[in-house]
């Protein structure tokens, strides 16, 4: 197994970055852009997914990294829940 020297090389971080970009695309192409509070919440929680992966990696310890991955997973759940709100408000189609 190869050694990872920076968080940008982590596949999970790359996927979380794609999630942030997808959220931004949804916001800019839907009615979500007019619901500032919901947009701000989903933008923040999706950003938290990638940020916590990066922060945990930079802590230089497996225990801390695992802790931050757990926080990132929780932020992912929050983002998923907010996407249901976006769907229920007809900002996006399933």
C-alpha positions in Angstrom: 0.0 0.0 0.0 1.3 3.4 -0.9 2.0 6.1 1.7 -0.2 9.2 1.4 1.7 12.4 2.2 -1.0 14.9 1.7 -4.7 14.9 2.2 -5.3 16.0 -1.4 -4.2 12.5 -2.5 -6.9 10.8 -0.4 -9.7 9.5 -2.6 -12.3 10.2 0.0 -11.2 13.9 0.1 -11.4 14.1 -3.7 -15.0 12.7 -3.5 -16.0 15.2 -0.8 -14.6 18.0 -2.9 -16.8 16.8 -5.8 -19.8 16.8 -3.4 -19.1 20.5 -2.6 -18.9 21.3 -6.2 -22.1 19.5 -7.0 -23.9 21.3 -4.2 -22.7 24.6 -5.7 -23.9 23.6 -9.1 -27.3 22.7 -7.7 -27.5 26.0 -5.9 -26.6 28.0 -9.0 -29.0 26.2 -11.3 -32.1 26.0 -9.0 -34.4 27.9 -6.7 -32.0 26.9 -3.9 -30.1 30.1 -4.7 -33.0 32.1 -3.4 -33.2 30.3 -0.1 -30.1 31.7 1.5 -30.5 30.0 4.9 -30.8 26.5 3.4 -28.1 27.2 0.9 -25.8 28.4 3.6 -26.5 25.3 5.8 -25.9 22.8 3.0 -22.9 24.7 1.7 -21.4 24.7 5.2 -22.2 21.0 6.0 -20.8 19.8 2.6 -17.7 21.9 3.1 -17.4 20.4 6.6 -17.1 17.0 5.1 -14.0 17.8 3.1 -12.5 20.1 5.8 -12.7 17.6 8.5 -11.0 15.0 6.4 -8.2 17.4 5.7 -7.9 18.6 9.3 -7.9 15.1 10.7 -5.2 14.0 8.2 -3.0 17.0 9.3 -3.2 16.0 13.0 -0.6 13.3 12.3 -2.2 10.6 14.4 -4.5 7.7 13.6 -6.7 8.3 16.6 -7.3 12.0 15.8 -7.8 11.2 12.1 -10.4 8.6 13.0 -12.2 11.1 15.2 -12.2 13.7 12.4 -13.5 11.1 9.9 -16.4 10.4 12.3 -17.2 14.1 12.4 -16.9 14.2 8.6 -19.4 11.3 8.3 -21.8 13.2 10.5 -21.5 16.2 8.3 -22.2 13.9 5.3 -25.4 12.8 7.0 -26.4 16.4 7.6 -25.8 17.2 4.0 -27.9 14.3 2.9 -30.8 15.4 5.1 -30.6 18.9 3.8 -30.7 17.5 0.2 -34.0 15.9 1.1 -35.2 19.4 2.2 -34.0 20.8 -1.1 -35.9 18.0 -2.9 -39.1 18.5 -0.8 -39.1 22.2 -1.7 -38.9 21.3 -5.4 -35.6 22.9 -6.0 -34.3 19.7 -7.5 -35.7 16.6 -9.0 -34.8 13.1 -7.7 
